[in-house]
């Protein structure tokens, strides 16, 4: 029938809206009927926890990549924390950050790349288990866009603070994961009530455990952990969570910028690591 308006489910809030709406009247999502929203972004908005799986896959892919850069050096040692580990040179050329790469080599892009690199099979295993446990809660309570901002910004802030503190070389997803803990801490404290305070106490327990682990085990980047937690708290305060507001357009754009920056940085990291490893 001519002029008939087609309806669809909004990719974010899953309510019925017209396909030609410029903005969802319920959640404010721009152009809910566009092809962009119905593609990968739409699938992620409909099932935002899928982003956790994607991030884990990227981390595993980068770990295998750094191992293959120098397969003769797999780091077998008596210490299980360093079992099956990439060579230090492989990690450095693939995007490890720290005082040396950042301030002497001026590789500022490593503040993003380092979050996707790990020093051993145990290192990546524990970080990915933590991400799998904490990530879905933050995605559910903050939404996909704010999760992406918190995860990316917390990694950058945590690593930058550790560089300022003089840490020569550092890698791992723990700064970003600590940002999730900071966001959970803010959520619990801000929400209040029995549920909110239970979440708050649990997050405080994680922070105390991290602090004890960091001081008892050598080689832990406590500056990165602390910076990530602070960044997560700040992001939670500035961005808000779903119960407070559904988000704004600028948050969507910032989340998109975080994703694009990460894709570009990791692509550049792989390209220049291959160039250095095999052509220099």
N, C-alpha and C positions, 0 to 999 in steps of 0.2 A: 504494500500500500504506500502510495507516494507520501512523502513527508513524515513517515513513521519513524519515531525515535527508538533506537536500539538501546537496550540496557545491558549492563555488565556488573560484575562484582568489583568494587574498588580493590586494587592489589594490596593496599595497606590495611584498611579497616574491614574489608570483606562485606560492605553494605552495597545494596543495589543502587546504582547511579546511572544516569544517561551517558552513553559513550561519547557524546559531543560536549560534555561539561568541561569548562576550562579549569575547574578546580573542584575536587570532591567537597560537597557541602558538609560532610560529617567530619573528615579528618584533615582537609585542606591540601591533599595531595594534588600537585599540578598535573593537568591533562591525564586523568586516570585511564582514558581510553586510547592513549597513544601507543604506537608499536614499541616504543622504548619501555613503557611501563608493563606491557604484556610480554616482554622478552625475559632476559635473565633477571633484570631488576624486579620485574613483576613477580617472578618465581621466588626471589629472595624476600620480597615484602610479604608474600603470602606464607612463606615458611622461613622466617629470618634466621632460625637456628642453623640453616644450611651454610651460612657464612662461616661458622665454626669449623665445619668439615673442610671447606675450601682453604681456610687459613692453615689447618693441619696439613693438608695435602701439599701446600706450597712450602711449608717448613720441611716436610719430609723430602720433597723434591730438591730443595736447596742443600739439605744434608747429604743426600746421595751425590749431588753434583760436586760438592767440595771433596767428598771421598774420591770420586773419579778423577779429580784434577791431579791427584798424586796417589794412584792405587798401590804403589809400593810402600807407602807410609800409612798404615792403618792404626798406629798408636796402640798396639797391644802392650799392656803393662800390668803390673801386679795390682794397681789401683783401679777398682771397678768404675770409679768416676771418670776415668780417662780411657776406658776400654773402647776399642773400635772408633778411634777419633781421627778427624782429618788433620793433615799437616798444618802447622802454624802459618806457613807461607800460603797455603790454599785458602785459609780463612782470611788472611790479610788481603789478598788480591780479590777475593769475592765480596769484600765489604765489611770486614771487622772494623769497629770504630774504637775510639779511645784518644788519649792525648796525642799520641804519635800520628795516627792517620788524620786526625781532625786539624790539629794546630801546626804540624810540620809538613804534612803532605797535602793539606787543604782539601781533603776528600769529605766535604760536608754531606754528601749524599749517603755516607755510611751511617748517619744517625737513623736512617730508615732501614737500610739493608741489614744492619747488624741484628735487628730483631728477628730475622729469618735464618740466622746462622747458629749452629750449635757445635760444641766442642767434643761431644762423645755421644754414644748411643744412650747412655743413662741420662745425660743432660737433656736431650730432646725428648726422651720418654717422660720424664717427670714434668717437664714444661707442658707437653701436649696433654698429659692427664689433667694437669691443673686447668688448662684452657678448656678442656672438655667439660670439666665440672663447673667452672665459674662463668664461662662465656654465655651459656643459654640463659642464665638468670639475668645478666646484664642486658642481653638482647631483648628479653621479654619485658623487663621493667623500664628500659630506656628507649627501646626501639632500635631498628637496624642502623639508621643514620647516626644517632648519638653513640651507639656502640663502636662504629667505625672511627669516629672522631676520638673517642676515649682511648681506644686501643692504639691508634697511630700517634696521637699527641703524647700519651704517657711514655711510649717507647722513646720518642725524641727527647722529651724532657729528662727522663731518667738517665739516658746515655749522656746528654749534654752536661748534666750535673756531675756525673762521674768523671767526665773529661776535665771539667773545671777543678775537680778534687785531685786530679793527677793520675787517674787510672790509665796505664799506658795502652792496654788493649783489652777490649771487652766485646762479648757477643751474647746472644740469647734472647728468648722471648719473655724473660722474667720481668723486665721493666714494664712491658705492656700488660702482662698479667697482673702485676702489682697495681697498675692503673685500674684494672677491673675491681680489685679488692678495695681500692680507695673509693671508687664509685659506689660499690656495695655498702661501704661504711657510711658514706653520705646519705644514701637512700634510707638505710635503717634508722639513722639518727633523725633525718628530716621527717620521715613518715611517722615515727613514733608508734605508740600503742604497743600491745603485746607482741604483735607480729614484727613490727619495725624494730623494737628493742631486741628481739631474739636475733634478727638479722645483724643488728649492730654488734651485739656481743660475739656472735660467731665470726664476724669480720675482724674484730679486735683480737680474737683468739688466733686467727691466721697471721695477723701482723706480729703478735708476740712470738709465735712459732717461727716466722721468717727471721725475726731479729735474733733469736737464740741460735737458729741454724747458721745464720750469717756470721755470728761471732765464734761459733765452735768449729766450723768447717773452713779451712783455708781456701782462698781463691774465689770466694763469693763476692760479687759486686754489690756491697751494701748501699753504696751511693746510688746505684741504678735502681735498686729496690725502693729506697726511700724517695727518690725523685719520682718514680712511677706512682707511688701511693699518693704523694702530694698532688701530682698532676691529675690523677683520677678523682681526688676530692674536689679539686678546683673545677674540673670539667663537669662533675655532677652538680655542683652549685650553679655554674654558669649556664649549663644546658637544660637543667631540670630533667624530670623523668615523666613517664606517661601519665601518672595520676595527677601531676601538676599541670602539664600542658602536652598537646599532641605534637609539638615541634613547629619550627618555622621554616620558611623557604631557604633562608641563609644556612640553616643546618644541613639541608639536603645538598646545597652547593658545596659546603665545606667537606661533607662526607665524600662527595664525588671527587673533590680535589685530593683528598687523602688517598682514595683508591687509585686515581690516575698517577699521583706522585709515586705510590708504591709500585705500580706496574712499570713505570718508566725506570725507576731506580733499580728494580730487580732485573729488568731487561738489560740495562747498562752494566750492572754487576756481572751478569753472565757473559756478556759480550767482551768486556775488557778483561775478565779473568781468563777466558779462553785465549784472547790475544796475547796476554802476558805469559800464560803457561806454555803455549805452543809456538809463539812467534818471537820471543825475546830471549 
